[in-house]
Amino acid sequence: MPKQAIKIEEFYEKYKDVNFKFLSYYKFTFTYRGFTSDGEEVKVDVGGIAEYIYKNRVCVSDTYNIEKLQPYQGESDSVTFYDFQFYI
């Protein structure tokens, strides 16, 4: 079943209580992963542009909420979002 695309605001609201931990880094993008109270896996991507990543402090043991991370894209087991205004 394909994931439903939702707006950035809906994604932020839906996963505002999830605590994210650093998962990986690849080509200027930091990926963080968290789980909802129901066990649903949620991944978000932060950065994406070389200028932005140098502002990010990453600690593998710290947890972050979605408002702190300000991701430009994300996905869960059921939904996905991409901020098309991110690069403007």
PyMOL Python script that loads the backbone (N, CA, C, O; Angstrom):
from pymol import cmd

cmd.read_pdbstr("""\
ATOM      1  N   MET A   1       0.844  -1.175   0.000  1.00  0.00           N
ATOM      2  CA  MET A   1       0.000   0.000   0.000  1.00  0.00           C
ATOM      3  C   MET A   1       0.893   1.243   0.000  1.00  0.00           C
ATOM      4  O   MET A   1       1.783   1.349   0.844  1.00  0.00           O
ATOM      5  N   PRO A   2       0.678   2.192  -0.930  1.00  0.00           N
ATOM      6  CA  PRO A   2       1.512   3.400  -0.975  1.00  0.00           C
ATOM      7  C   PRO A   2       1.236   4.308   0.217  1.00  0.00           C
ATOM      8  O   PRO A   2       0.133   4.342   0.762  1.00  0.00           O
ATOM      9  N   LYS A   3       2.273   5.037   0.599  1.00  0.00           N
ATOM     10  CA  LYS A   3       2.128   5.968   1.711  1.00  0.00           C
ATOM     11  C   LYS A   3       1.371   7.208   1.253  1.00  0.00           C
ATOM     12  O   LYS A   3       1.503   7.642   0.109  1.00  0.00           O
ATOM     13  N   GLN A   4       0.590   7.764   2.144  1.00  0.00           N
ATOM     14  CA  GLN A   4      -0.177   8.961   1.839  1.00  0.00           C
ATOM     15  C   GLN A   4       0.717  10.187   1.997  1.00  0.00           C
ATOM     16  O   GLN A   4       1.387  10.334   3.020  1.00  0.00           O
ATOM     17  N   ALA A   5       0.735  11.060   1.006  1.00  0.00           N
ATOM     18  CA  ALA A   5       1.485  12.315   1.098  1.00  0.00           C
ATOM     19  C   ALA A   5       0.624  13.329   1.849  1.00  0.00           C
ATOM     20  O   ALA A   5      -0.544  13.537   1.522  1.00  0.00           O
ATOM     21  N   ILE A   6       1.229  13.958   2.867  1.00  0.00           N
ATOM     22  CA  ILE A   6       0.515  14.967   3.643  1.00  0.00           C
ATOM     23  C   ILE A   6       1.339  16.245   3.673  1.00  0.00           C
ATOM     24  O   ILE A   6       2.509  16.249   3.291  1.00  0.00           O
ATOM     25  N   LYS A   7       0.719  17.329   4.129  1.00  0.00           N
ATOM     26  CA  LYS A   7       1.394  18.624   4.218  1.00  0.00           C
ATOM     27  C   LYS A   7       2.361  18.628   5.389  1.00  0.00           C
ATOM     28  O   LYS A   7       2.206  17.874   6.350  1.00  0.00           O
ATOM     29  N   ILE A   8       3.357  19.490   5.289  1.00  0.00           N
ATOM     30  CA  ILE A   8       4.378  19.598   6.331  1.00  0.00           C
ATOM     31  C   ILE A   8       3.749  19.877   7.692  1.00  0.00           C
ATOM     32  O   ILE A   8       4.150  19.288   8.695  1.00  0.00           O
ATOM     33  N   GLU A   9       2.769  20.770   7.728  1.00  0.00           N
ATOM     34  CA  GLU A   9       2.131  21.127   8.998  1.00  0.00           C
ATOM     35  C   GLU A   9       1.442  19.918   9.635  1.00  0.00           C
ATOM     36  O   GLU A   9       1.485  19.736  10.852  1.00  0.00           O
ATOM     37  N   GLU A  10       0.811  19.102   8.801  1.00  0.00           N
ATOM     38  CA  GLU A  10       0.136  17.905   9.301  1.00  0.00           C
ATOM     39  C   GLU A  10       1.142  16.910   9.870  1.00  0.00           C
ATOM     40  O   GLU A  10       0.900  16.298  10.910  1.00  0.00           O
ATOM     41  N   PHE A  11       2.270  16.752   9.182  1.00  0.00           N
ATOM     42  CA  PHE A  11       3.310  15.834   9.640  1.00  0.00           C
ATOM     43  C   PHE A  11       3.877  16.300  10.979  1.00  0.00           C
ATOM     44  O   PHE A  11       4.030  15.507  11.908  1.00  0.00           O
ATOM     45  N   TYR A  12       4.190  17.603  11.068  1.00  0.00           N
ATOM     46  CA  TYR A  12       4.730  18.155  12.317  1.00  0.00           C
ATOM     47  C   TYR A  12       3.750  17.946  13.461  1.00  0.00           C
ATOM     48  O   TYR A  12       4.157  17.571  14.560  1.00  0.00           O
ATOM     49  N   GLU A  13       2.467  18.183  13.220  1.00  0.00           N
ATOM     50  CA  GLU A  13       1.457  18.023  14.263  1.00  0.00           C
ATOM     51  C   GLU A  13       1.304  16.554  14.666  1.00  0.00           C
ATOM     52  O   GLU A  13       1.209  16.232  15.850  1.00  0.00           O
ATOM     53  N   LYS A  14       1.283  15.685  13.681  1.00  0.00           N
ATOM     54  CA  LYS A  14       1.082  14.257  13.950  1.00  0.00           C
ATOM     55  C   LYS A  14       2.215  13.660  14.778  1.00  0.00           C
ATOM     56  O   LYS A  14       1.981  12.788  15.616  1.00  0.00           O
ATOM     57  N   TYR A  15       3.445  14.126  14.548  1.00  0.00           N
ATOM     58  CA  TYR A  15       4.607  13.520  15.200  1.00  0.00           C
ATOM     59  C   TYR A  15       5.318  14.463  16.169  1.00  0.00           C
ATOM     60  O   TYR A  15       6.509  14.304  16.433  1.00  0.00           O
ATOM     61  N   LYS A  16       4.593  15.436  16.692  1.00  0.00           N
ATOM     62  CA  LYS A  16       5.197  16.421  17.602  1.00  0.00           C
ATOM     63  C   LYS A  16       5.675  15.809  18.918  1.00  0.00           C
ATOM     64  O   LYS A  16       6.544  16.379  19.579  1.00  0.00           O
ATOM     65  N   ASP A  17       5.130  14.673  19.303  1.00  0.00           N
ATOM     66  CA  ASP A  17       5.512  14.041  20.572  1.00  0.00           C
ATOM     67  C   ASP A  17       6.588  12.962  20.425  1.00  0.00           C
ATOM     68  O   ASP A  17       6.981  12.336  21.409  1.00  0.00           O
ATOM     69  N   VAL A  18       7.060  12.747  19.206  1.00  0.00           N
ATOM     70  CA  VAL A  18       8.084  11.731  18.961  1.00  0.00           C
ATOM     71  C   VAL A  18       9.464  12.280  19.303  1.00  0.00           C
ATOM     72  O   VAL A  18       9.798  13.409  18.941  1.00  0.00           O
ATOM     73  N   ASN A  19      10.254  11.488  19.992  1.00  0.00           N
ATOM     74  CA  ASN A  19      11.653  11.840  20.264  1.00  0.00           C
ATOM     75  C   ASN A  19      12.526  11.156  19.217  1.00  0.00           C
ATOM     76  O   ASN A  19      12.479   9.938  19.043  1.00  0.00           O
ATOM     77  N   PHE A  20      13.324  11.968  18.525  1.00  0.00           N
ATOM     78  CA  PHE A  20      14.167  11.469  17.444  1.00  0.00           C
ATOM     79  C   PHE A  20      15.616  11.385  17.877  1.00  0.00           C
ATOM     80  O   PHE A  20      16.103  12.231  18.626  1.00  0.00           O
ATOM     81  N   LYS A  21      16.302  10.352  17.397  1.00  0.00           N
ATOM     82  CA  LYS A  21      17.743  10.187  17.617  1.00  0.00           C
ATOM     83  C   LYS A  21      18.442  10.122  16.269  1.00  0.00           C
ATOM     84  O   LYS A  21      17.878   9.660  15.277  1.00  0.00           O
ATOM     85  N   PHE A  22      19.677  10.593  16.256  1.00  0.00           N
ATOM     86  CA  PHE A  22      20.471  10.560  15.034  1.00  0.00           C
ATOM     87  C   PHE A  22      20.608   9.133  14.533  1.00  0.00           C
ATOM     88  O   PHE A  22      20.882   8.214  15.304  1.00  0.00           O
ATOM     89  N   LEU A  23      20.411   8.956  13.216  1.00  0.00           N
ATOM     90  CA  LEU A  23      20.521   7.636  12.610  1.00  0.00           C
ATOM     91  C   LEU A  23      21.682   7.567  11.620  1.00  0.00           C
ATOM     92  O   LEU A  23      22.476   6.627  11.662  1.00  0.00           O
ATOM     93  N   SER A  24      21.785   8.566  10.721  1.00  0.00           N
ATOM     94  CA  SER A  24      22.836   8.511   9.703  1.00  0.00           C
ATOM     95  C   SER A  24      23.065   9.887   9.081  1.00  0.00           C
ATOM     96  O   SER A  24      22.287  10.823   9.266  1.00  0.00           O
ATOM     97  N   TYR A  25      24.158   9.965   8.343  1.00  0.00           N
ATOM     98  CA  TYR A  25      24.494  11.171   7.586  1.00  0.00           C
ATOM     99  C   TYR A  25      24.941  10.736   6.198  1.00  0.00           C
ATOM    100  O   TYR A  25      25.749   9.817   6.060  1.00  0.00           O
ATOM    101  N   TYR A  26      24.408  11.405   5.155  1.00  0.00           N
ATOM    102  CA  TYR A  26      24.798  11.093   3.785  1.00  0.00           C
ATOM    103  C   TYR A  26      24.519  12.304   2.902  1.00  0.00           C
ATOM    104  O   TYR A  26      23.399  12.812   2.862  1.00  0.00           O
ATOM    105  N   LYS A  27      25.543  12.753   2.203  1.00  0.00           N
ATOM    106  CA  LYS A  27      25.423  13.847   1.235  1.00  0.00           C
ATOM    107  C   LYS A  27      24.646  15.041   1.784  1.00  0.00           C
ATOM    108  O   LYS A  27      23.602  15.406   1.243  1.00  0.00           O
ATOM    109  N   PHE A  28      25.142  15.636   2.836  1.00  0.00           N
ATOM    110  CA  PHE A  28      24.592  16.857   3.440  1.00  0.00           C
ATOM    111  C   PHE A  28      23.252  16.655   4.145  1.00  0.00           C
ATOM    112  O   PHE A  28      22.597  17.634   4.504  1.00  0.00           O
ATOM    113  N   THR A  29      22.838  15.424   4.348  1.00  0.00           N
ATOM    114  CA  THR A  29      21.555  15.172   5.009  1.00  0.00           C
ATOM    115  C   THR A  29      21.754  14.320   6.255  1.00  0.00           C
ATOM    116  O   THR A  29      22.350  13.244   6.205  1.00  0.00           O
ATOM    117  N   PHE A  30      21.241  14.824   7.371  1.00  0.00           N
ATOM    118  CA  PHE A  30      21.196  14.079   8.624  1.00  0.00           C
ATOM    119  C   PHE A  30      19.834  13.397   8.699  1.00  0.00           C
ATOM    120  O   PHE A  30      18.806  14.044   8.503  1.00  0.00           O
ATOM    121  N   THR A  31      19.821  12.114   8.980  1.00  0.00           N
ATOM    122  CA  THR A  31      18.565  11.384   9.144  1.00  0.00           C
ATOM    123  C   THR A  31      18.408  11.022  10.615  1.00  0.00           C
ATOM    124  O   THR A  31      19.335  10.527  11.255  1.00  0.00           O
ATOM    125  N   TYR A  32      17.224  11.279  11.128  1.00  0.00           N
ATOM    126  CA  TYR A  32      16.883  10.975  12.515  1.00  0.00           C
ATOM    127  C   TYR A  32      15.706  10.003  12.507  1.00  0.00           C
ATOM    128  O   TYR A  32      14.869  10.029  11.604  1.00  0.00           O
ATOM    129  N   ARG A  33      15.655   9.149  13.520  1.00  0.00           N
ATOM    130  CA  ARG A  33      14.583   8.163  13.628  1.00  0.00           C
ATOM    131  C   ARG A  33      13.981   8.198  15.018  1.00  0.00           C
ATOM    132  O   ARG A  33      14.676   8.388  16.016  1.00  0.00           O
ATOM    133  N   GLY A  34      12.672   8.009  15.058  1.00  0.00           N
ATOM    134  CA  GLY A  34      11.960   7.917  16.323  1.00  0.00           C
ATOM    135  C   GLY A  34      10.787   6.970  16.183  1.00  0.00           C
ATOM    136  O   GLY A  34      10.502   6.469  15.095  1.00  0.00           O
ATOM    137  N   PHE A  35      10.116   6.733  17.286  1.00  0.00           N
ATOM    138  CA  PHE A  35       8.967   5.829  17.293  1.00  0.00           C
ATOM    139  C   PHE A  35       7.822   6.472  18.062  1.00  0.00           C
ATOM    140  O   PHE A  35       8.031   7.102  19.099  1.00  0.00           O
ATOM    141  N   THR A  36       6.622   6.308  17.549  1.00  0.00           N
ATOM    142  CA  THR A  36       5.444   6.808  18.257  1.00  0.00           C
ATOM    143  C   THR A  36       5.162   5.891  19.450  1.00  0.00           C
ATOM    144  O   THR A  36       5.793   4.845  19.603  1.00  0.00           O
ATOM    145  N   SER A  37       4.221   6.292  20.279  1.00  0.00           N
ATOM    146  CA  SER A  37       3.840   5.459  21.430  1.00  0.00           C
ATOM    147  C   SER A  37       3.208   4.145  20.973  1.00  0.00           C
ATOM    148  O   SER A  37       3.152   3.183  21.739  1.00  0.00           O
ATOM    149  N   ASP A  38       2.732   4.102  19.725  1.00  0.00           N
ATOM    150  CA  ASP A  38       2.151   2.879  19.160  1.00  0.00           C
ATOM    151  C   ASP A  38       3.186   2.016  18.450  1.00  0.00           C
ATOM    152  O   ASP A  38       2.849   0.961  17.912  1.00  0.00           O
ATOM    153  N   GLY A  39       4.455   2.459  18.446  1.00  0.00           N
ATOM    154  CA  GLY A  39       5.521   1.682  17.819  1.00  0.00           C
ATOM    155  C   GLY A  39       5.748   1.976  16.347  1.00  0.00           C
ATOM    156  O   GLY A  39       6.537   1.291  15.697  1.00  0.00           O
ATOM    157  N   GLU A  40       5.067   2.986  15.809  1.00  0.00           N
ATOM    158  CA  GLU A  40       5.250   3.345  14.398  1.00  0.00           C
ATOM    159  C   GLU A  40       6.609   4.040  14.220  1.00  0.00           C
ATOM    160  O   GLU A  40       6.934   4.976  14.951  1.00  0.00           O
ATOM    161  N   GLU A  41       7.389   3.576  13.253  1.00  0.00           N
ATOM    162  CA  GLU A  41       8.695   4.168  12.980  1.00  0.00           C
ATOM    163  C   GLU A  41       8.519   5.439  12.155  1.00  0.00           C
ATOM    164  O   GLU A  41       7.742   5.473  11.200  1.00  0.00           O
ATOM    165  N   VAL A  42       9.264   6.497  12.545  1.00  0.00           N
ATOM    166  CA  VAL A  42       9.223   7.778  11.850  1.00  0.00           C
ATOM    167  C   VAL A  42      10.652   8.207  11.573  1.00  0.00           C
ATOM    168  O   VAL A  42      11.491   8.201  12.474  1.00  0.00           O
ATOM    169  N   LYS A  43      10.936   8.584  10.320  1.00  0.00           N
ATOM    170  CA  LYS A  43      12.253   9.094   9.952  1.00  0.00           C
ATOM    171  C   LYS A  43      12.103  10.478   9.355  1.00  0.00           C
ATOM    172  O   LYS A  43      11.166  10.742   8.602  1.00  0.00           O
ATOM    173  N   VAL A  44      13.040  11.371   9.696  1.00  0.00           N
ATOM    174  CA  VAL A  44      13.044  12.719   9.139  1.00  0.00           C
ATOM    175  C   VAL A  44      14.441  13.063   8.654  1.00  0.00           C
ATOM    176  O   VAL A  44      15.437  12.579   9.192  1.00  0.00           O
ATOM    177  N   ASP A  45      14.503  13.904   7.631  1.00  0.00           N
ATOM    178  CA  ASP A  45      15.775  14.356   7.074  1.00  0.00           C
ATOM    179  C   ASP A  45      15.947  15.849   7.327  1.00  0.00           C
ATOM    180  O   ASP A  45      15.030  16.646   7.134  1.00  0.00           O
ATOM    181  N   VAL A  46      17.151  16.197   7.763  1.00  0.00           N
ATOM    182  CA  VAL A  46      17.499  17.571   8.126  1.00  0.00           C
ATOM    183  C   VAL A  46      18.737  17.968   7.351  1.00  0.00           C
ATOM    184  O   VAL A  46      19.627  17.146   7.131  1.00  0.00           O
ATOM    185  N   GLY A  47      18.800  19.217   6.938  1.00  0.00           N
ATOM    186  CA  GLY A  47      19.971  19.703   6.207  1.00  0.00           C
ATOM    187  C   GLY A  47      19.686  19.756   4.736  1.00  0.00           C
ATOM    188  O   GLY A  47      18.832  20.518   4.283  1.00  0.00           O
ATOM    189  N   GLY A  48      20.410  18.936   3.978  1.00  0.00           N
ATOM    190  CA  GLY A  48      20.192  18.868   2.551  1.00  0.00           C
ATOM    191  C   GLY A  48      21.016  19.837   1.726  1.00  0.00           C
ATOM    192  O   GLY A  48      21.216  19.633   0.529  1.00  0.00           O
ATOM    193  N   ILE A  49      21.494  20.892   2.371  1.00  0.00           N
ATOM    194  CA  ILE A  49      22.312  21.906   1.702  1.00  0.00           C
ATOM    195  C   ILE A  49      23.574  22.091   2.535  1.00  0.00           C
ATOM    196  O   ILE A  49      23.502  22.174   3.761  1.00  0.00           O
ATOM    197  N   ALA A  50      24.717  22.157   1.885  1.00  0.00           N
ATOM    198  CA  ALA A  50      25.994  22.250   2.588  1.00  0.00           C
ATOM    199  C   ALA A  50      26.024  23.404   3.589  1.00  0.00           C
ATOM    200  O   ALA A  50      26.558  23.248   4.687  1.00  0.00           O
ATOM    201  N   GLU A  51      25.469  24.539   3.235  1.00  0.00           N
ATOM    202  CA  GLU A  51      25.478  25.703   4.126  1.00  0.00           C
ATOM    203  C   GLU A  51      24.711  25.458   5.418  1.00  0.00           C
ATOM    204  O   GLU A  51      25.064  26.013   6.458  1.00  0.00           O
ATOM    205  N   TYR A  52      23.674  24.640   5.365  1.00  0.00           N
ATOM    206  CA  TYR A  52      22.835  24.394   6.527  1.00  0.00           C
ATOM    207  C   TYR A  52      23.442  23.407   7.511  1.00  0.00           C
ATOM    208  O   TYR A  52      23.241  23.538   8.718  1.00  0.00           O
ATOM    209  N   ILE A  53      24.172  22.433   7.023  1.00  0.00           N
ATOM    210  CA  ILE A  53      24.611  21.355   7.909  1.00  0.00           C
ATOM    211  C   ILE A  53      25.646  21.798   8.927  1.00  0.00           C
ATOM    212  O   ILE A  53      25.765  21.187   9.988  1.00  0.00           O
ATOM    213  N   TYR A  54      26.394  22.847   8.626  1.00  0.00           N
ATOM    214  CA  TYR A  54      27.415  23.298   9.562  1.00  0.00           C
ATOM    215  C   TYR A  54      26.822  23.974  10.785  1.00  0.00           C
ATOM    216  O   TYR A  54      27.530  24.220  11.761  1.00  0.00           O
ATOM    217  N   LYS A  55      25.541  24.275  10.744  1.00  0.00           N
ATOM    218  CA  LYS A  55      24.838  24.875  11.877  1.00  0.00           C
ATOM    219  C   LYS A  55      24.318  23.810  12.842  1.00  0.00           C
ATOM    220  O   LYS A  55      23.911  24.128  13.960  1.00  0.00           O
ATOM    221  N   ASN A  56      24.332  22.568  12.417  1.00  0.00           N
ATOM    222  CA  ASN A  56      23.754  21.489  13.220  1.00  0.00           C
ATOM    223  C   ASN A  56      24.778  20.837  14.130  1.00  0.00           C
ATOM    224  O   ASN A  56      25.860  20.438  13.697  1.00  0.00           O
ATOM    225  N   ARG A  57      24.413  20.738  15.396  1.00  0.00           N
ATOM    226  CA  ARG A  57      25.209  20.003  16.366  1.00  0.00           C
ATOM    227  C   ARG A  57      24.536  18.644  16.536  1.00  0.00           C
ATOM    228  O   ARG A  57      23.332  18.574  16.785  1.00  0.00           O
ATOM    229  N   VAL A  58      25.293  17.583  16.404  1.00  0.00           N
ATOM    230  CA  VAL A  58      24.726  16.234  16.482  1.00  0.00           C
ATOM    231  C   VAL A  58      25.411  15.453  17.586  1.00  0.00           C
ATOM    232  O   VAL A  58      26.638  15.407  17.678  1.00  0.00           O
ATOM    233  N   CYS A  59      24.592  14.845  18.413  1.00  0.00           N
ATOM    234  CA  CYS A  59      25.092  13.952  19.452  1.00  0.00           C
ATOM    235  C   CYS A  59      24.239  12.685  19.385  1.00  0.00           C
ATOM    236  O   CYS A  59      23.014  12.755  19.484  1.00  0.00           O
ATOM    237  N   VAL A  60      24.866  11.559  19.221  1.00  0.00           N
ATOM    238  CA  VAL A  60      24.120  10.312  19.019  1.00  0.00           C
ATOM    239  C   VAL A  60      23.282   9.895  20.226  1.00  0.00           C
ATOM    240  O   VAL A  60      22.340   9.117  20.076  1.00  0.00           O
ATOM    241  N   SER A  61      23.599  10.385  21.392  1.00  0.00           N
ATOM    242  CA  SER A  61      22.821  10.000  22.574  1.00  0.00           C
ATOM    243  C   SER A  61      21.695  10.983  22.892  1.00  0.00           C
ATOM    244  O   SER A  61      20.840  10.685  23.725  1.00  0.00           O
ATOM    245  N   ASP A  62      21.682  12.147  22.243  1.00  0.00           N
ATOM    246  CA  ASP A  62      20.636  13.143  22.495  1.00  0.00           C
ATOM    247  C   ASP A  62      19.367  12.808  21.719  1.00  0.00           C
ATOM    248  O   ASP A  62      19.416  12.158  20.674  1.00  0.00           O
ATOM    249  N   THR A  63      18.232  13.258  22.244  1.00  0.00           N
ATOM    250  CA  THR A  63      16.966  13.142  21.524  1.00  0.00           C
ATOM    251  C   THR A  63      16.476  14.541  21.179  1.00  0.00           C
ATOM    252  O   THR A  63      16.742  15.504  21.900  1.00  0.00           O
ATOM    253  N   TYR A  64      15.765  14.636  20.078  1.00  0.00           N
ATOM    254  CA  TYR A  64      15.280  15.914  19.570  1.00  0.00           C
ATOM    255  C   TYR A  64      13.822  15.765  19.167  1.00  0.00           C
ATOM    256  O   TYR A  64      13.396  14.696  18.731  1.00  0.00           O
ATOM    257  N   ASN A  65      13.053  16.852  19.315  1.00  0.00           N
ATOM    258  CA  ASN A  65      11.681  16.816  18.812  1.00  0.00           C
ATOM    259  C   ASN A  65      11.652  17.410  17.408  1.00  0.00           C
ATOM    260  O   ASN A  65      12.641  17.980  16.948  1.00  0.00           O
ATOM    261  N   ILE A  66      10.544  17.277  16.750  1.00  0.00           N
ATOM    262  CA  ILE A  66      10.434  17.690  15.358  1.00  0.00           C
ATOM    263  C   ILE A  66      10.587  19.204  15.191  1.00  0.00           C
ATOM    264  O   ILE A  66      11.119  19.664  14.181  1.00  0.00           O
ATOM    265  N   GLU A  67      10.127  19.975  16.172  1.00  0.00           N
ATOM    266  CA  GLU A  67      10.256  21.429  16.098  1.00  0.00           C
ATOM    267  C   GLU A  67      11.717  21.860  16.170  1.00  0.00           C
ATOM    268  O   GLU A  67      12.115  22.817  15.506  1.00  0.00           O
ATOM    269  N   LYS A  68      12.498  21.178  16.954  1.00  0.00           N
ATOM    270  CA  LYS A  68      13.928  21.477  17.066  1.00  0.00           C
ATOM    271  C   LYS A  68      14.670  21.114  15.774  1.00  0.00           C
ATOM    272  O   LYS A  68      15.555  21.846  15.332  1.00  0.00           O
ATOM    273  N   LEU A  69      14.303  19.989  15.181  1.00  0.00           N
ATOM    274  CA  LEU A  69      15.004  19.512  13.990  1.00  0.00           C
ATOM    275  C   LEU A  69      14.638  20.280  12.724  1.00  0.00           C
ATOM    276  O   LEU A  69      15.501  20.507  11.875  1.00  0.00           O
ATOM    277  N   GLN A  70      13.386  20.682  12.580  1.00  0.00           N
ATOM    278  CA  GLN A  70      12.916  21.391  11.380  1.00  0.00           C
ATOM    279  C   GLN A  70      13.244  20.623  10.097  1.00  0.00           C
ATOM    280  O   GLN A  70      13.924  21.163   9.225  1.00  0.00           O
ATOM    281  N   PRO A  71      12.782  19.386   9.962  1.00  0.00           N
ATOM    282  CA  PRO A  71      13.111  18.587   8.773  1.00  0.00           C
ATOM    283  C   PRO A  71      12.444  19.113   7.507  1.00  0.00           C
ATOM    284  O   PRO A  71      11.396  19.756   7.556  1.00  0.00           O
ATOM    285  N   TYR A  72      13.077  18.825   6.373  1.00  0.00           N
ATOM    286  CA  TYR A  72      12.496  19.192   5.084  1.00  0.00           C
ATOM    287  C   TYR A  72      11.775  18.019   4.432  1.00  0.00           C
ATOM    288  O   TYR A  72      11.039  18.201   3.462  1.00  0.00           O
ATOM    289  N   GLN A  73      11.981  16.830   4.955  1.00  0.00           N
ATOM    290  CA  GLN A  73      11.211  15.679   4.487  1.00  0.00           C
ATOM    291  C   GLN A  73      11.156  14.640   5.587  1.00  0.00           C
ATOM    292  O   GLN A  73      11.991  14.610   6.491  1.00  0.00           O
ATOM    293  N   GLY A  74      10.149  13.789   5.484  1.00  0.00           N
ATOM    294  CA  GLY A  74      10.004  12.748   6.476  1.00  0.00           C
ATOM    295  C   GLY A  74       9.035  11.683   6.022  1.00  0.00           C
ATOM    296  O   GLY A  74       8.267  11.869   5.078  1.00  0.00           O
ATOM    297  N   GLU A  75       9.089  10.565   6.716  1.00  0.00           N
ATOM    298  CA  GLU A  75       8.171   9.477   6.411  1.00  0.00           C
ATOM    299  C   GLU A  75       7.960   8.627   7.647  1.00  0.00           C
ATOM    300  O   GLU A  75       8.812   8.518   8.528  1.00  0.00           O
ATOM    301  N   SER A  76       6.789   8.035   7.665  1.00  0.00           N
ATOM    302  CA  SER A  76       6.474   7.055   8.708  1.00  0.00           C
ATOM    303  C   SER A  76       6.015   5.795   8.001  1.00  0.00           C
ATOM    304  O   SER A  76       6.138   5.670   6.783  1.00  0.00           O
ATOM    305  N   ASP A  77       5.489   4.871   8.771  1.00  0.00           N
ATOM    306  CA  ASP A  77       4.981   3.646   8.167  1.00  0.00           C
ATOM    307  C   ASP A  77       3.768   3.925   7.273  1.00  0.00           C
ATOM    308  O   ASP A  77       3.456   3.132   6.384  1.00  0.00           O
ATOM    309  N   SER A  78       3.081   5.060   7.508  1.00  0.00           N
ATOM    310  CA  SER A  78       1.829   5.316   6.785  1.00  0.00           C
ATOM    311  C   SER A  78       1.816   6.581   5.929  1.00  0.00           C
ATOM    312  O   SER A  78       1.072   6.647   4.950  1.00  0.00           O
ATOM    313  N   VAL A  79       2.625   7.589   6.277  1.00  0.00           N
ATOM    314  CA  VAL A  79       2.566   8.870   5.556  1.00  0.00           C
ATOM    315  C   VAL A  79       3.960   9.372   5.198  1.00  0.00           C
ATOM    316  O   VAL A  79       4.966   8.881   5.711  1.00  0.00           O
ATOM    317  N   THR A  80       3.998  10.358   4.311  1.00  0.00           N
ATOM    318  CA  THR A  80       5.245  10.981   3.909  1.00  0.00           C
ATOM    319  C   THR A  80       5.006  12.462   3.642  1.00  0.00           C
ATOM    320  O   THR A  80       3.886  12.867   3.328  1.00  0.00           O
ATOM    321  N   PHE A  81       6.060  13.272   3.766  1.00  0.00           N
ATOM    322  CA  PHE A  81       5.952  14.674   3.383  1.00  0.00           C
ATOM    323  C   PHE A  81       7.279  15.137   2.810  1.00  0.00           C
ATOM    324  O   PHE A  81       8.335  14.586   3.122  1.00  0.00           O
ATOM    325  N   TYR A  82       7.209  16.155   1.970  1.00  0.00           N
ATOM    326  CA  TYR A  82       8.383  16.821   1.439  1.00  0.00           C
ATOM    327  C   TYR A  82       8.069  18.302   1.351  1.00  0.00           C
ATOM    328  O   TYR A  82       7.034  18.687   0.809  1.00  0.00           O
ATOM    329  N   ASP A  83       8.956  19.135   1.880  1.00  0.00           N
ATOM    330  CA  ASP A  83       8.751  20.584   1.843  1.00  0.00           C
ATOM    331  C   ASP A  83       9.323  21.126   0.541  1.00  0.00           C
ATOM    332  O   ASP A  83      10.531  21.331   0.423  1.00  0.00           O
ATOM    333  N   PHE A  84       8.460  21.353  -0.423  1.00  0.00           N
ATOM    334  CA  PHE A  84       8.897  21.834  -1.739  1.00  0.00           C
ATOM    335  C   PHE A  84       9.401  23.278  -1.696  1.00  0.00           C
ATOM    336  O   PHE A  84      10.036  23.732  -2.647  1.00  0.00           O
ATOM    337  N   GLN A  85       9.129  24.000  -0.618  1.00  0.00           N
ATOM    338  CA  GLN A  85       9.606  25.377  -0.473  1.00  0.00           C
ATOM    339  C   GLN A  85      10.981  25.447   0.180  1.00  0.00           C
ATOM    340  O   GLN A  85      11.558  26.527   0.309  1.00  0.00           O
ATOM    341  N   PHE A  86      11.499  24.303   0.588  1.00  0.00           N
ATOM    342  CA  PHE A  86      12.744  24.255   1.360  1.00  0.00           C
ATOM    343  C   PHE A  86      13.928  24.904   0.646  1.00  0.00           C
ATOM    344  O   PHE A  86      14.720  25.602   1.279  1.00  0.00           O
ATOM    345  N   TYR A  87      14.055  24.688  -0.642  1.00  0.00           N
ATOM    346  CA  TYR A  87      15.218  25.184  -1.379  1.00  0.00           C
ATOM    347  C   TYR A  87      15.022  26.576  -1.968  1.00  0.00           C
ATOM    348  O   TYR A  87      15.910  27.097  -2.642  1.00  0.00           O
ATOM    349  N   ILE A  88      13.874  27.172  -1.719  1.00  0.00           N
ATOM    350  CA  ILE A  88      13.606  28.510  -2.272  1.00  0.00           C
ATOM    351  C   ILE A  88      14.161  29.579  -1.375  1.00  0.00           C
ATOM    352  O   ILE A  88      14.032  30.765  -1.675  1.00  0.00           O
TER     353      ILE A  88
END
""", "prot")
cmd.dss("prot")
cmd.show_as("cartoon", "prot")
cmd.util.cbc("prot")
cmd.orient("prot")
